[in-house]
Amino acid sequence: MIKRLVFGVAAGALALAPLSARADWYVNPEFNGASFGDDYLGGAINFDLGFEGSSGAYSYYVQGGPAWLMPNGADNEIEFAGKLGGAIQASENVSVYGELSAVTGDELSVGSKLGLKYSF
């Protein structure tokens, strides 16, 4: 289900690519680790292939690929992870951005991010 969703979003981004003033493919290997207090919970290494573009005040990206999950005290697993995000330049110094992310597994893990960036 999530794989179809991520691939559907990626296909949509590819369909919109010709409308972009700038569009690029990229590779984004990334390590994420987590701890709570003094306890190390584990980490994940993502091997993402992505696509980003922009047009005027708007920018977006779609990326995904295998994720090597390494929970502390449990067996390692290979799952699928993906992200979809973008930003809007609200003024010369202010942009608003957001991201949705997901990782498959026994249960689907979903995350979100929403923020404001002020440049000096």
Secondary structure as GFF3:
##gff-version 3
##sequence-region A 1 120
A	DSSP	alpha_helix	2	16	.	.	.	ID=ss1
A	DSSP	three_ten_helix	17	19	.	.	.	ID=ss2
A	DSSP	beta_strand	22	36	.	.	.	ID=ss3
A	DSSP	beta_strand	39	55	.	.	.	ID=ss4
A	DSSP	beta_strand	58	71	.	.	.	ID=ss5
A	DSSP	beta_strand	77	89	.	.	.	ID=ss6
A	DSSP	beta_strand	94	103	.	.	.	ID=ss7
A	DSSP	beta_strand	109	118	.	.	.	ID=ss8
###
